[in-house]
Amino acid sequence: MGQDNQPTTDTEPRPNRQKTWHALPAELIFDTLETQPSGLSAENAKARLERHGENVLPEAAGRHPALRFLNQFHNTLIYFLLTAAVAAWALGHAVDAAVILAVVTINAVVGYIQEGKAEQALNAIRNLISPKASVVRDGHRTTLPASQLVPGDVVLLEAGDQVSADLRLVRTRGLLIDEAILTGESVASEKQESPVEGEAPLGDRTCMAYSGTLVAAGQGTGVVVATGTETEIGRISTLMGQVEDLTTPLLRQINRFGRLFTLVTFIGAALMFAFATLVRGDSWDSALLVVVALAVAAVPEGLPAVITITLAIGVQRMAARHAIIRRLPAVETLGSTSVICSDKTGTLTRNEMTARRIVTADHELVVEGVGYEPVGSFLVGTEKIASPPPVAHHLVRCAVLCNDARLLEISGQWHVEGDPMEGALVALAMKAGVGPDEHRRNWERIDEIPFDAEHRFMASLHRAPEEDHVIFVKGAPERLLDMCDREARLDGDAPLDKAYWTDRIAEAASHGERVLGFASKPATAGDLEFSHVETGLVFLGLAGFIDPPREEAIAAVAECRSAGIAVKMITGDHAATATAIAHQLGLAENPKVITGAELEAIDDADLPKIAEETTVFARTNPEHKLRIVRALQADGDIVAMTGDGVNDAPALKQADVGIAMGRKGTEAAKQASQMVLVDDNFATIVAAVHEGRTVFDNIQKVISWTVPTNGGLAIAIIAAMLLGLTIPATPVQILWINMITTVTLGLVLAFEPSEPGVMQRPPRRPDTSLLTGFLLWRIAFVSLLFVAGAFGTYAWAMSRGLDIETARTMVVNVLVVLQIFYLFNVRFLHQTSLTLAGALGTKPVLIALTAVVFAQLAFTYAPLMQTLFDTRPVAITDGLIILATGVLLMVILEIEKILFRRLGFLDDVPAPTALANAR
């Protein structure tokens, strides 16, 4: 019993233990696990179940719901909002405080709902384990719950079964297993019993069947070697649990900004309180009132809420583009993405095999069309031909008759029923005018030899329409060449030129094509035996298959490169196939390729540099993908990872933005991701990046508008205290400005469309400050202009003998007018605002402008508002001068933009070619 679980000692590293089983001969498996072909006894199985536990994956450990909810408030952003709410409440503005508290509560509820998604990711993987399994116990076949399987159990597999545990296969008969959820390969893996090399990657372990995969065809018997968390899918579940959620660049910067701004505000308020009480001799209560006014003026209480709304609007826009955002900040993170790591099958490619090339002794034909849709022409060189030449036509007939697949059109989409490569051959036949149903009726199949990984071919015996009989064979071309002595030509059969065909096979493989060979021979009626087909065949030719790139993915990759974003392919497929697809997609001029085996030999310290230089990672497993993503992140990249299989889930969770496929993606991948592509279209990612960059632009606009407008008020209060002047606006008037402009002018910037050239800029570095040097200058400069406008207006009004109430009313109006004109200026950070589009504004801008104008008219002239805010009517001429002040601000800031751009202080938009070369 000491060897029931593993063939090696418990002290040996886990990866070595898992690699041992496929290297052992089948006959040693029974001895190693102390079992036999008749299976375990019931008593032995019970003892092993107690030792190893049930064949299930553990559920995610969750925190208490109350703790999860309270944790939503443990964030600087929330503290920032609560501080603003307290300040508003202290001034008696209960409505404003209630609104801020409502925003905090909504954020907490949304965060609480999102919190459990990591647990759902783990539990989604648990559901992949088959609920039932056919096993041999006490010499009898029986069906058991999959959870009762133990190491040493003998499991029987048939077509349609889901593998319930990791198995070492000891007998196979035409066994094909779809391992796409683990390897990403679109073609089912051919299985056999013979051991393979110990260092073989998962996709090459042809004597193993892994838990969660599907039996596509044939039969097999295997011995359970791993259950539960010890299986390959269990290791993925463990990796998922070890991946920590990342804080997005936006949240990191907002937290930094919030902490710094709050610290500066409190220090400033404390210093002003000390100055007022110790230097000026003011009473503590009057000093406290001024300090509260300063805090209200300085703290942009609406900023976090507006940022959240900006992100939410980005989510809505992206949903309209078929991208569902599961975590709000992921919108902005996409905008700063510098590397997209993409799975190949089904993401960059169609996940539909296509017969691309036919090679005969006389011709090479290129077949147009993609996927299973039976539409496409045949080309010899660049010339289209009406139908394939006779030898190629005979090859196509062989391909459709020695074939068990069918094509079905469902809702305008073509689907294969059976093996994907056989489905591609049916589509090929339909393109050639060889109707599969008609041919199968006219060429009756009498007998067949099914495909088997051991002999590597399928053969079928048919009665031809002229009552003759013929054998058709398809399979591995190297195997068929050994079975042939002649080749078909237009002028008749000729001796086989094996060297020619070997070169053509190698050429097709270099293009990343999978190759099948075809042969035939006349026959007599009767049963089909191996001896009938292993000699004397006539070789008809080759067919090359590809899983073609999505056409829209090619354009999307080009746009990513123009935006300075590197696209890297991470796949379980072979290096040659992946490299060919990389060339077709235009991932790089000379893509560098590394295999999973080579990756394992690279130290973690050296991997970041190598990962940055590499375009294609082939034959990878889940741990490789996780290492690649972490290495790129260690090099400072913001990484988006796309994928659809269970094998992608850990890397999806680790990535800054995990992107799952909505149609073909597994539930585990969707739960681990931050974004789901409804249409499985790689091009949608480009739209998402575009929207993410727009969101960050709009957040910068919100900050660059909000902070100086608040800063101007705060500096005005500080200057009045230091200089012993009268504060140009009362605390309640200051709060009015904050309230009326924040919910109108501040909010409309969240709806701004993209500026021109948004996808011609390089990605924003994650360590780049939320406030660039230009924005810091702009905040300081505009704040001083606002202070000058406030004090200038106040001094001008007082010099004319107006009362202090009228002067303060004019100050409030001039500050609001300055904010309006500054809004039109800040709508375009990367170009001039003096354009027709800039002057007209968007619909939200015009609505907000109308609301502010009417609010200010009521503030100035309505009796009730005059009573509440101690305001006075303003003369028409004074109103015109206030408007002229806004125009002057606009002119000054536009001149500043021009000067800064000419002096090179603004970030100019680089050329797309420069960005592509930089990546």
MIBA-785421 format. One record per residue (C-alpha): x, y, z; residue in one letter. Coordinates in steps of 0.2 Angstrom, whole numbers, plus 5000, padded with zeros to 4 digits. Each point is the difference from the previous one (the first is absolute). Example, Ala and Ser with C-alpha at 12.3 -4.5 7.8 and 13.67 -1.06 7.14 Angstrom:
506249785039A;500650174997S;
This chain:
500050005000M;501550115002G;500050034981Q;498250034997D;500250184996N;501650034992Q;501449904992P;501350115008T;500350065018T;499050135008D;501650115002T;500250014981E;499450174993P;498249994994R;500450044981P;501149854999N;498749895008R;498750064987Q;501249974985K;500449825006T;498449914994W;500150034982H;501849944999A;499649835009L;499649854989P;498249955001A;500449835008E;500950095015L;498550115004I;499049855007F;501549955011D;500450185005T;498350035006L;499749835007E;498549974989T;499549884986Q;499050004984P;498549935009S;500050155011G;500150045018L;499049905013S;498650105009A;500949985016E;501650074993N;499250144991A;499150055016K;501750015009A;500850104986R;498550125000L;500350035019E;501850034997R;499950124984H;498350085003G;498650024987E;500450044982N;499450185001V;500850175000L;499850115016P;498850145001E;500750175001A;500250065018A;498950165003G;500050135013R;498550045010H;498850114990P;500050145013A;501950015000L;499950004981R;498850155000F;501050105013L;501649974991N;499250104985Q;500250165011F;501949975003H;500650114986N;500850174999T;498750044986L;498649975012I;500950095015Y;500150154988F;498149994996L;499649985019L;501150155004T;499150114987A;498349945007A;500550055018V;500650174994A;498350024991A;499149955015W;501050115012A;499450154989L;498249945002G;499849954982H;499249835003A;499449974982V;501750014993D;500749895015A;498649874996A;500449994982V;501849975004I;499649865012L;498849924987A;501549994988V;501049925014V;498749875003T;499749964982I;501949984997N;500049885015A;498549904994V;500849984982V;501749955008G;499149875011Y;499249924985I;501650004990Q;501049935015E;499449824998G;500649984982K;501649915005A;499149875009E;498849984985Q;501649974989A;500549865011L;498349925002N;499850014981A;501549894997I;499249885013R;498549974989N;501149944985L;500349835009I;498849874993S;498749945012P;500149824995K;501349884995A;500149824993S;501249905010V;500549825002V;499949945018R;500149825006D;500149954982G;498450074995H;499550164991R;499050125010T;499650195000T;500550105015L;499950195005P;501650084994A;500350065017S;500349825006Q;501549964988L;501749975008V;501749974993P;500149824993G;498350004994D;499849934982V;498950124990V;499149964983L;499850144987L;498950014986E;499550144987A;499150145009G;500749975017D;500750135011Q;501649945008V;499849995019S;501849995006A;501850014993D;500249834992L;501549904993R;499349914985L;500449824999V;498949964985R;499350104985T;499049974985R;499950164988G;499950105016L;500050194997L;499850125014I;499650194999D;501250085012E;499750184994A;499550065018I;501849955005L;501150024985T;499050124989G;500249894985E;498650004988S;500249824994V;499749855011A;501549915007S;500449824993E;500349885015K;501049845001Q;500749895014E;501950024998S;501050115012P;500750174994V;501550105006E;499950065018G;500350184995E;498649994987A;498850155001P;498249975005L;499450014982G;501249864995D;499649885014R;499049884988T;499949865013C;499150115013M;498150065001A;499750155012Y;498650045011S;498750124992G;500449964982T;498849924987L;500149834991V;499750054982A;500149824992A;500549825003G;500249915016Q;501349985014G;500549935017T;501050105012G;500749985018V;499650155012V;501750085005V;499350165007A;498450065008T;499450175007G;501350145002T;501449884994E;499250004982T;500650124987E;498350095001I;500250005019G;501750084998R;499250144990I;498750025015S;501550015012T;500950134989L;498350105000M;500050015018G;501850065001Q;499750154988V;499750165010E;498850134993D;501050154993L;499650185003T;499850094984T;501150144995P;498550125001L;499649955018L;501850015005R;500250174994Q;498350065007I;500549935017N;501650094999R;499250164994F;498749995013G;501249975015R;501150144994L;498650124997F;499149965017T;501750025009L;500350174992V;498350065004T;500049955018F;501850075003I;499550164991G;498450015010A;500949975017A;501350134995L;498750134996M;499149965016F;501650035010A;500350164990F;498350075003A;500049965019T;501850035004L;500550144988V;498450094996R;499249975017G;498449944993D;498849905012S;500149814997W;498249984994D;500250144987S;501749934995A;499249834999L;498650064988L;501350074988V;501049845001V;498449904995V;499750124986A;501849974994L;499849815001A;498450014990V;500850114987A;501549894999A;499349835000V;499249964983P;498749895008E;499249954983G;501649944993L;499949825005P;498249994995A;500350074983V;501549884997I;498949865004T;498750064988I;501350034987T;500549815002L;498149954999A;499750104984I;501549914993G;499349835005V;498350054991Q;501050054984R;501049845000M;498449895003A;499350084984A;501649944991R;499849825007H;501250015014A;499349975018I;501050075014I;499949905016R;501150125010R;499750194998L;501950055001P;500449884986A;499350134988V;501450125003E;501349865002T;499749954982L;500550174995G;501749985008S;500349834993T;501749984993S;500049814996V;498649884995I;500349825003C;498849904989S;499649824999D;500049944981K;498649884998T;498350084999G;500750175005T;501250054986L;499449864989T;498349934996R;500149845009N;499449924983E;501249894990M;500150044982T;500749914985A;501250134993R;501049904987R;499949854989I;501749924993V;500049874987T;501449944989A;499550124986D;499350155009H;499950105016E;498350085003L;499650145013V;498249995007V;499250165004E;498750035014G;500149985019V;499249895013G;498749874996Y;499050114988E;500149904984P;500350164989V;501650034991G;501049984984S;501549904995F;501550084993L;501549934990V;501350145003G;499050164998T;498749934988E;498349945006K;499449844993I;498249944998A;500449835008S;501549905006P;501049904988P;499549814999P;501349945012V;499650135013A;498149974997H;500449815004H;500950065016L;498550105005V;498949854997R;501149895011C;500050145013A;498150015001V;499749814999L;501349945013C;499250125012N;498649995014D;499750195002A;498550104995R;499850194998L;498450085006L;499450184997E;499150075015I;499450185000S;501150044986G;501649935009Q;500849844994W;500549875014H;500949844999V;499349845007E;501549895003G;501950034998D;500550184996P;501249944986M;498749894992E;498850145001G;501350114991A;500149864986L;498150004998V;500050194998A;501449974987L;499049874991A;498550124999M;501150144993K;500549884986A;498349954996G;500149835008V;498449985010G;500449905015P;498249935002D;499949954982E;501749924999H;499749905016R;498449934992R;500849964983N;501649945008W;499349885013E;501249965014R;500249815002I;501350005014D;501350115009E;501550005011I;499850145012P;501450125004F;501149955014D;501550095007A;501049844998E;499849974981H;499750194997R;498749984986F;498249974996M;499549894985A;498349964992S;499449884987L;498650064988H;499049944986R;500250124985A;498550054989P;500749884986E;499949855012E;501950015003D;500850015017H;501350125006V;500950035016I;500350175006F;501350045014V;500450175009K;501250035014G;501850055005A;500950034984P;501649925005E;499049845004R;499150004984L;501650034990L;500649835007D;498449924994M;500150064982C;501149954985D;499350124987R;499350174999E;498550074990A;500450114985R;498950084987L;500849894987D;499849845011G;500849925015D;501950025002A;501349935012P;499950095017L;501350155002D;500149995018K;501350145002A;498950124991Y;498649965012W;501150015015T;500550184995D;498250054997R;499549945017I;501550095008A;499550164991E;498249995006A;500549975018A;501250164998S;498450104996H;499249935016G;498849894991E;499449835006R;500249874986V;499049854995L;500449884986G;498849914988F;500149844990A;498949874992S;500149834991K;498749894990P;499349865011A;498949854999T;498449985011A;500249935017G;500650055017D;501450145002L;501649935008E;501650085004F;500949904988S;498950084986H;500650175003V;501849995007E;500749984983T;499650044982G;499250165002L;500050154988V;500550165009F;498750144994L;500850155009G;499950115016L;498850125008A;500750145011G;498950075014F;500150155010I;498950085014D;499950174991P;500350175008P;498450105002R;500050144987E;499550135012E;501449945012A;501350044987I;499450184999A;499850015019A;501849955002V;500650134988A;499050135010E;500849945016C;501750024993R;499650184994S;499450035018A;501749945007G;499349845007I;500949844998A;499049844996V;500749845006K;499349834996M;500049875014I;499449834994T;500149825003G;500249964982D;501649964991H;501450134997A;499949984981A;498150024999T;500050155012A;501450094991T;499149984983A;498450085008I;501150145008A;500650044982H;498350004993Q;499450115014L;501450124998G;500549995019L;501850044995A;501150004985E;501149875007N;499149925015P;501149925013K;499349845006V;500349915017I;499349835005T;499449955017G;501549885002A;501250144996E;499050115012L;500349885014E;501850024999A;500050195002I;500250085017D;498750115007D;501350145000A;500449994982D;498249974994L;499350184999P;501350054987K;499749844990I;498150025001A;500150184994E;501049944985E;498949854996T;498550004989T;499449825000V;500049885015F;499649824994A;499649845008R;499650095017T;499149945015N;499050105013P;501650035011E;500950064985H;498750134996K;499950065018L;501950025000R;500050104983I;498650125006V;501050035017R;501650024991A;499250144988L;499350085015Q;501750005009A;500750094985D;498750145003G;498749954987D;498150015002I;499549834994V;498349954992A;499849814998M;498749934989T;499549825000G;498549885000D;500649835008G;500249945018V;501850014997N;499950194998D;499150035016A;501550035012P;500950124988A;498350094997L;499950035018K;501850055002Q;500050124985A;499650195003D;498549964988V;499449834997G;498949984985I;498949854997A;499149944985M;498150015002G;499549874987R;501349865001K;500850055016G;499849885015T;499150065016E;501649995010A;500950124988A;498550125000K;499950015019Q;501950035001A;500050144988S;499650195002Q;499250014982M;499149884989V;499950024981L;498249964995V;500549974982D;501649915003D;500850134989N;501850055003F;499650174991A;498850045014T;501650025011I;500650144989V;498350095003A;500249965018A;501850085001V;499350154990H;498650025013E;501249985014G;501250134994R;498550124998T;499449965018V;501750055006F;500050164990D;498450045007N;500549975018I;501550114997Q;498850144994K;498949975015V;501550025012I;500850154990S;498350095000W;499549965018T;501650025010V;500450184994P;498250065002T;500049945018N;501850055002G;499650184994G;498750015014L;501249935013A;501450124995I;498950155001A;499549955018I;501849985005I;500550164992A;498650105008A;500649935018M;501850034997L;499850174994L;498650055012G;498750024986L;498249965000T;499649834993I;499250034982P;498749875002A;499149935016T;500149825004P;498249964994V;500450094984Q;501549904997I;499049845003L;498750064988W;501450014986I;500649835005N;498349924999M;499350094984I;501649974990T;500549835006T;498349924995V;500050094983T;501650064993L;501149875009G;498949864994L;499950044982V;501849964997L;499749825004A;499049994983F;501350084989E;500449914984P;501749954995S;501250134994E;500849974983P;501649895000G;499649915016V;500649834992M;501650084994Q;500750045017R;501249885009P;499349905015P;500050105016R;501349935012R;499349935016P;501250115010D;499450154991T;499250125012S;498250044999L;500550184999L;501250034986T;501250155001G;498950104989F;498549965010L;500950055016L;500550174992W;498250024993R;499249975017I;501250135009A;499850124985F;498149994999V;499950015019S;500950165000L;499050074986L;498449965010F;500750095015V;500450154990A;498350004992G;499249985018A;501050145008F;500050114985G;498149994998T;499850035019Y;501250155000A;499250074985W;498349995007A;500550075017M;500950144991S;498450064992R;499250015017G;498949844998L;499549915017D;501049855005I;498549884996E;499950064982T;501949994999A;499949825006R;498649964988T;501050064985M;501549905007V;498949845000V;499450034982N;501750044993V;500749845008L;498649904992V;500350094983V;501849965001L;499649825003Q;498949994985I;501350074988F;501349905008Y;498949844997L;500050044981F;501950025000N;500349845010V;498949904988R;501549984989F;501749975008L;500949954985H;499450134987Q;499350185000T;498250025006S;499750154988L;499149894987T;498249984995L;499949845009A;500750085015G;498950155000A;498449904997L;500349875014G;499249835002T;498249975005K;500449975019P;501150165000V;498650114993L;498749925012I;501250045015A;500450174994L;498150044999T;499749935017A;501550115008V;499450164991V;498249985007F;500749955017A;501150165000Q;498650114995L;498949935014A;501550025012F;500250184995T;498250064997Y;498849895009A;499450075017P;500149835008L;501749974995M;500550175005Q;499449975017T;500849835002L;501750054993F;500050185004D;500250064981T;499650154991R;499450044982P;501450044988V;499950134986A;500049954982I;501650104996T;500849915015D;499449834993G;500850044983L;501750045008I;499849845010I;499849914983L;501550094993A;501049945014T;499649824995G;500550044982V;501650075006L;500449845009L;499749894985M;501150114989V;501449995013I;499949815002L;500049984981E;501550104998I;500849905014E;499649844990K;500850064984I;501650065009L;500249845010F;499749894984R;501350114990R;501249985015L;499849815000G;499350005018F;498449914994L;500049814996D;500050014981D;499149854991V;501349894993P;499949924982A;499349834999P;501549934992T;501150065014A;498949915013L;500049844990A;501950004999N;500150045018A;499049845005R;
